[in-house]
Amino acid sequence: FTKNEHQEFELNESASSQDAKDFGLILGRIAKLDNGVGHDLGEDFFKKLHVVLPLAQDGAENADALLSNANKTSLINLLTTFDPSTFGSAASREMLNDMSTDDLSSYVNGSAKTFIEIALGFNAVRPRMMSTHEALMEQIGGPLNLRGALRDSSRFETIDRMRVEQPKVKRKRDFVKRLFGLKVAQPPGPRITNAEEAVTNWMKRAFDEASEADLKNASRQFTGGASFNPVTRPVIFNMRADSYAWNPDSMLKASTCFNTVEVNTPVVMRFIRNNEFDAFKSLMFSASSSFDQA
């Protein structure tokens, strides 16, 4: 692979058949896990792979064997997809229709062979087949809209001391404490709820205003990868009312194995009270200064 001007990897189509098939096996396993590894492969790669995948489902051992059994319609579709500048016009399609299957196979062998080998490796793992190339992109790379996935699929939950104790249990506990002259803790007031809402809104706003580089960095810190699957493994933000579990000055603590992030709510609230959103956002996307090691 080589990187183009858009920082996307482009396939070296002179790769050996075995290397291409091995790469297909890797992509197939990623697709089967529905994990999302980011979008370093461009859309054109997935358009071509998606066209080839149905053709590569007949159990052929290699591209040569597959092409020898392919019908004319499949071969013409491959050529118009892989080389639209040459074969995309109506006149070109008419010319292709007049060609023999053997001649068409030789053309395809030169332009699509590497993708066919990748498709054979991919299909060997038997992942779910996607109906569009966009769905295939998401199956392997994760959501096409990473900003929306982080903002809208993330779950914000309250744990530990921010939970309100059941009234009946609390009354019994307080009665026993008073018998022994112990201090009875006051129940949390509405400020806790307000804090939860304020922290959630600021974090969502940070995702809205983040750069693409910030979003990828956030995904790596939260999930361990440049992207993730928001359906099967959403990011869960656990908002804590205290910081007993980690460094009191650390704002976030991520566990990438479970896609969970502990949020040190008092630290975030200091930024909110002082209306320091830019500083908060900078810290949120700066792993060295905001994260404790998990």
Secondary structure, DSSP 8 states (H G I E B T S, - for coil): -EE-TTS-EE--TT--HHHHHHHHHHHHHHHHHT------B-HHHHHHHHHHTTGGGS--SSHHHHHHH--HHHHHHHHHHH-HHHH-SHHHHHHHHHS-HHHHHHHHHHHTHHHHHHHHHHHHT-----SSHHHHHHHHH--S-HHHHHHHS-EEEE-GGGS---HHHHHHHHHHHHHTT--------HHHHHHHHHHHHHHHHHHHH--HHHHHHHHHHHHSSS---TTTS--EEEEES--TTS-TT--EEEETTTTEEEEEHHHHHHHHHTT-HHHHHHHHT-HHHHEE--
